[in-house]
Amino acid sequence: MGTGGDRSDDEPREKCGIVGVSLADRAAARPLYYALYALQHRGQESAGIVTHDGFQQHGHVERGLVGDAFEPGDLESLAGETGIGHVRYPTAGSLDKSCAQPFSVSFKSGSLGLSHNGNLVNADAVREELAAAGHAFTSDGDTEVIAHDLARNLLEEDLVRAVKHTMNRIHGSYSLTITHDDTVLGVRDPMGNRPLCLGRIDDGYVLASESAAIDTLDGDLIRDVRPGELVVLEPGGTGYDTYQLVDAGSTAHCFFEHVYFARPDSVIDGELVYEVRRELGRKLWEESGVETDVVMPVPDSGRAFASGYADAAAETAADGSPRAGDDDGIEFAEGLMKNRYVGRTFIMPTQDERERAVRLKLNPIRSTVEGKSVTIIDDSIVRGTTSTQLVQLVREAGAEEVHLRIGAPPIVAPCYFGIDMATREELIAADESTEEIRERIDADSLSYLSIDAVAAALDSSRADLCLGCVTGEYPFDVEGEETDRPVDSPSPDPPAADD
Ligand code: AMP
């Protein structure tokens, strides 16, 4: 899946949450279940857990939210002190249960469970090769390709070498948690596109997409898994080993994790997401602040941006001059109420339903906006549905001026590596200028954040980020798309596993 070209709406997108634990003398199922709850925002289509009790593997995978996918009895039947879990992002089109994860299978080389966040770009080629060698596939997902390749390698070599050889064969974006019998592994692709971190809990260790899941288990974040690194949790929760299997020389961390996707209370690649968003908000003020009566966020994701924006506005005026003593800047106010029971507008299949969903989801708070000039802050514009509806709603509620500030650059191209961004044809900024978009959504002014401001807020260089959706140039080869990495350079030779 996701092997190139513009995606169609019925193609599964691998925007997911993964976890793995190894504990001393306690069943892994319940901590995994709690961790999946903490990662629910990363996927609502299906949830699953695979455990191993030292003799055999157990699994339960069901469609739906974590709370609906498991009955109390299911957790009890998931015996064993090690295991992995997965939540999967919903898609507009067809998705059968064979694509839900963790993927589990038993081979001559032992039993394997795999949870995958990301998208491979050469899954079809590897699948063909493996199929020709006699491997039978039950799904068209790329996770099964990884499982088969690993199983084949495990027939001939030890675990670490087997993982290294699989990493050399697969290309693209992947963070993985894997069970091989009762050993839990964590792997992050050589460019670290999707997050994965390692933590300690009282009686063991945990690997998770986001540190918020470690917090939920009362644990401490140790660090991010490094790009190209394998972490092996020892059975019994006694410790872990790490192996730097591939060194790509540069990273391609997804900036959009920080802008939209991750929880604000998670630390990703060393940065607390909430503080990054506040910093992005500050930069938004510095780059394109506009003096209005109030600034209000689109809840929930716009909140941290708007708070940073208002803080910066309290220090300097929009022209960069210091504020006079009695001038407090711009009032930060909640001007939109969110109905938390409405699902993400993104999963509505038709434009008409998407528009209705915005109105179901957000309602203006009249006293914040009536008779005022307002700035609305959101993290991103994808199709333009939300902003168009919001500007109209806020005007109808009596706002005199409506300005829109966006905490990300214009999204001009699809994401092939794990974030559901819509197809190029659907992206409003793919072929419209900022002025054309402003006119279309009927805002008094519209500004996005610059790419340089994003890199600065992330304390990173542009070259170490995946900016594919805002530049149209991708860190991995995607058929029919440009790459921002040198194409002719040979892939680096990884050190031996036991180096
Ligand atoms: P749109 O209405 O299509 O322009 O989408 C923009 C809105 O969707 C913003 O309020 C974002 O917070 C939110 N958003 C951005 N990216 C995504 C995504 N990948 N999945 C779901 N919602 C998103």
Residues whose N, C-alpha, C, O or C-beta is under 5 A from the ligand:
A	BS01	AMP	Y260 S301 R344 F346 D378 D379 S380 I381 V382 R383 G384 T385 T386 S387 I419 D420 M421
